[in-house]
Amino acid sequence: MNFFSLFKRNIIFKLKKKIFIDEENHENKTLDELFNYYGSDKANIFSKSSRAGHGFSDFYTKHLNKFIKKKINILEIGSYAGSSAAAFVKYIPDSKVYCFDINISNFEYSSDKIQVFGLDINNKNKVEKKIKQIFEKNKFENFDLIIDDGSHYLSDILFSLDFFFKYLKKNGLFVIEDFKHPDYYEYNRNVEHISVSEVLDNLENKIFFPSRIIEQKNQTVLMSSINHIYRYKGNLKDSDICFIEKL
């Protein structure tokens, strides 16, 4: 993604009229109801098309329960229209979501609890600089929850795990949505590499694997930092999600 394309999309985002959600009252709504209301395909029913969604709601509800009454910071990689970010800040009242997306011109929602950044996550220098700015400005260190719902290209999934996991707090969760897309769709399998499932198996079992993306020293760090990996199957044939709990 070149500079001018990103710049154009960021300008569109700034000029676009958005839906301000902070005055909306959704007390006692389930996370699935919030996903559905704001139009996230994480819901059991994808409201924008009235068809089945991925159905990740129950899995998120199970794992986010420990955060409900806490002040937490969420990093969402791949936010599209901001539907899930809106749902998260309503479900966890004392949360803030920081959205990284290469195309923020699609973003539809506005909230004092949501910050949106147009970034190419593969640009390490810019991403590191932005994360440092977020930490300094908002006075916290590392995220409680990091969600990768980006391109679903194999290289990007591996890069995100390798690069962003270090910015996760102890006992935090790193979530990879649709992590089997490279198994189902050839266009998502854009590099020669073992599958994400195999990577997760090897990390859990502390077995090194050949990789040009996750170097052995970083594999060592991941192996020593992961407490448990939970994997779930959603509603659709390509609905797969995993929650990686950090020690």
C-alpha positions in Angstrom: 0.0 0.0 0.0 1.6 3.3 -1.1 1.6 6.5 0.9 -1.0 8.3 -1.3 -3.5 5.5 -1.1 -3.3 5.5 2.7 -3.5 9.3 2.8 -6.6 9.3 0.6 -8.3 6.7 2.8 -7.5 8.6 5.9 -8.9 11.8 4.4 -12.1 10.0 3.5 -12.3 8.7 7.1 -12.0 12.2 8.6 -14.6 13.7 6.3 -17.1 10.8 6.5 -20.1 11.3 8.8 -20.2 8.6 11.4 -22.7 7.2 13.9 -21.9 8.5 17.4 -22.7 5.6 19.8 -21.8 6.9 23.3 -25.3 8.1 24.0 -26.9 4.7 23.1 -28.0 2.6 26.0 -27.5 -1.2 25.5 -27.4 -2.2 29.1 -28.0 -6.0 29.7 -27.6 -6.8 26.0 -25.6 -9.9 25.3 -22.4 -9.7 23.2 -24.2 -11.6 20.4 -27.0 -9.0 20.4 -24.5 -6.2 20.2 -22.6 -7.8 17.4 -25.9 -8.3 15.6 -27.1 -4.7 16.3 -23.9 -3.1 15.0 -23.6 -5.4 12.0 -20.7 -7.6 12.9 -20.4 -11.0 11.2 -19.1 -12.3 14.5 -22.8 -12.6 15.5 -24.8 -15.8 15.1 -27.0 -13.8 12.6 -25.3 -11.3 10.4 -27.8 -8.5 10.5 -26.7 -6.8 7.3 -27.7 -9.8 5.2 -30.0 -11.8 7.6 -27.8 -14.8 7.0 -25.8 -16.9 9.4 -22.7 -15.2 10.8 -19.5 -16.8 12.1 -21.1 -17.3 15.5 -18.0 -16.3 17.5 -20.1 -14.6 20.2 -20.3 -17.5 22.7 -16.5 -17.9 22.5 -15.8 -14.3 23.1 -18.4 -14.2 25.9 -16.7 -17.1 27.6 -13.2 -15.6 27.4 -14.1 -11.9 28.0 -16.0 -12.7 31.2 -12.9 -12.0 33.3 -12.7 -8.5 31.8 -16.3 -7.3 32.2 -15.7 -5.2 35.3 -12.2 -4.2 34.5 -10.6 -1.2 32.7 -9.0 -2.8 29.6 -7.4 -1.8 26.4 -8.1 -3.6 23.2 -6.1 -3.6 19.9 -8.1 -4.7 16.9 -6.2 -5.5 13.7 -8.6 -5.3 10.8 -11.7 -3.3 12.0 -13.5 -2.7 8.6 -16.6 -0.7 9.5 -16.0 -0.7 13.2 -19.0 -3.0 14.1 -17.1 -5.2 16.5 -15.3 -2.3 18.1 -18.6 -0.7 18.8 -20.0 -3.9 20.3 -16.9 -4.4 22.5 -17.0 -0.9 24.1 -20.7 -1.4 24.9 -20.2 -4.9 26.3 -17.2 -4.0 28.4 -18.1 -0.5 29.8 -14.6 0.5 30.9 -12.8 -0.6 27.7 -11.1 1.3 24.9 -10.5 -0.1 21.4 -7.6 1.0 19.2 -8.3 0.0 15.6 -5.6 -0.6 13.0 -6.8 -1.0 9.5 -5.2 -0.4 6.1 -8.6 1.1 4.8 -10.4 3.1 7.5 -12.6 4.8 4.9 -15.2 2.1 5.6 -15.4 3.0 9.3 -19.0 3.9 10.3 -19.0 4.5 14.1 -17.7 7.1 16.4 -17.0 6.9 20.1 -14.8 8.6 22.7 -13.7 5.0 23.5 -12.6 4.1 20.0 -9.5 5.4 18.2 -8.9 4.5 14.6 -5.6 4.5 12.8 -5.0 3.9 9.1 -1.9 1.7 9.0 -0.3 -1.0 7.0 0.6 -3.4 9.7 3.6 -4.8 7.7 5.3 -1.4 8.1 7.0 -2.3 11.4 8.6 1.1 12.0 5.3 3.0 11.6 3.4 0.5 13.7 5.9 0.5 16.5 5.9 4.3 16.5 2.1 4.4 16.7 1.9 1.9 19.5 4.5 3.8 21.5 2.5 7.0 21.0 -0.7 5.2 22.1 1.0 4.0 25.3 2.5 7.4 26.1 -0.7 9.4 25.4 -3.1 7.0 27.2 -0.7 6.1 30.0 -0.8 2.3 29.9 1.6 -0.5 28.9 0.5 -3.3 26.6 -3.0 -4.4 25.6 -5.3 -6.8 27.5 -6.8 -8.1 24.3 -5.4 -8.2 20.8 -7.6 -9.4 18.0 -6.3 -10.3 14.5 -9.2 -10.0 12.1 -7.1 -8.7 9.2 -6.5 -9.9 5.7 -6.4 -13.7 6.7 -3.4 -14.1 4.4 -1.1 -16.7 5.9 1.9 -14.3 5.9 -0.1 -11.6 7.7 -1.5 -14.0 10.4 2.0 -15.2 11.1 3.5 -11.7 11.1 0.8 -10.5 13.5 1.4 -13.3 16.0 5.2 -12.8 15.7 5.1 -9.0 16.0 2.1 -8.1 18.2 2.2 -10.8 20.9 4.9 -8.9 22.8 2.5 -6.0 23.2 0.1 -8.3 25.2 -0.2 -8.1 29.0 0.3 -11.1 31.2 -2.9 -13.1 31.3 -4.1 -11.3 28.2 -5.6 -12.9 25.2 -4.4 -12.9 21.6 -7.3 -13.8 19.3 -6.9 -15.0 15.7 -10.2 -15.1 13.7 -10.6 -17.3 10.6 -7.1 -18.7 11.2 -7.8 -21.6 8.8 -8.7 -19.4 5.8 -5.3 -20.3 4.2 -6.3 -24.0 4.5 -9.6 -23.3 2.7 -8.7 -20.7 0.2 -5.6 -20.8 -2.0 -5.4 -17.0 -2.4 -5.0 -16.7 1.4 -2.1 -19.2 1.3 0.3 -16.6 -0.1 3.6 -18.0 1.3 5.2 -21.4 1.5 4.9 -22.2 5.2 3.3 -24.7 7.5 -0.3 -24.0 8.4 -1.4 -21.8 11.3 -2.8 -24.9 13.0 0.6 -26.6 12.8 2.3 -23.5 14.1 -0.1 -23.5 17.1 0.5 -27.2 17.7 4.2 -26.8 17.6 4.1 -23.8 20.0 2.0 -25.7 22.4 4.2 -28.7 22.3 7.4 -26.6 22.3 8.6 -28.0 18.9 10.6 -25.7 16.7 9.5 -25.4 13.1 11.1 -23.9 9.9 9.9 -20.4 9.2 11.1 -17.3 7.5 8.5 -15.2 9.3 8.8 -16.4 12.9 12.5 -16.8 13.7 13.6 -19.5 16.1 14.4 -16.9 18.9 10.9 -15.6 18.6 9.5 -19.1 18.7 11.3 -19.6 21.9 9.7 -16.5 23.4 6.3 -17.5 22.3 6.7 -21.0 23.6 7.7 -19.7 27.0 4.9 -17.0 27.0 1.9 -19.1 26.1 -0.3 -20.5 28.8 -2.9 -22.2 26.8 -4.4 -22.1 23.3 -8.2 -22.6 22.8 -9.6 -23.4 19.4 -13.2 -23.3 18.3 -15.4 -24.0 15.3 -18.1 -21.4 14.5 -21.3 -21.6 12.4 -19.8 -21.7 8.9 -17.4 -24.1 7.2 -14.7 -21.4 7.3 -15.5 -20.1 10.8 -12.5 -20.9 13.0 -11.2 -18.9 15.9 -8.4 -19.3 18.5 -7.7 -17.6 21.8 -4.1 -17.7 22.9 -3.7 -17.0 26.7 -0.4 -15.4 27.7 1.4 -16.5 30.9 
